[in-house]
Amino acid sequence: MTNDIKELRDEMTRIRAKLDDLVKNNVEMNARYATTMGVLRDLTAHTTESAEQAAMAAQYSAESSEKCLAAAAKAAAVPVIEAAQAASDAAKAAAHSAMQSAAAAASAAAAAALAVAHHAEGASSQSSALAAEASRKASAFAAQAVQFSSKAAEFVRTVRK
């Protein structure tokens, strides 16, 4: 009988040790999970900010391209082809900048979507939606900048004829 009690105590000790290990592993895993969630939340917030900044940059590029279009139109009215060409080139550069901004916004939106895929939290979903909207705006501004650039180049072609 004492032998059975000793075996039971030994088994209880082993079970307790395993339970202690499981509890310790669970605490460590929860700590890692909490840290990972914090990092993903920060990543999502930074990604959204990046997309919004890229959209603003695309908007500025579109505005710049529009001003270059106006300059090209004015330059086309006088016989200064070089000025019209310079304005057209500036509009083209602004359009390229807007396209790069749109690509950056799209990349940021994709990163936000990836973060959401890793953890489905409301804040991340909202950030992903904001990044996607910023990407949409950046693309629209890039398209507008390309249109202005094309019109500026058209003015220059007209002047050269």
Buried (B, 14 or more C-beta within 10 A) or exposed (E): EEEEEEEEEEEEEEEEEEEEEEEEEEEEEEEEEEEEBEEBBEBBBBBBBBBBBBBBBBBBBBBBBBBBBBBBBBBBEEEEEEBBBBBBBBBBBBBBBBBBBBBBBBBBBBBBBBBBEEBEBEEBBBBBBBBBBBBBBBBBBBBBBBBBBBBBBBBBEEBEE
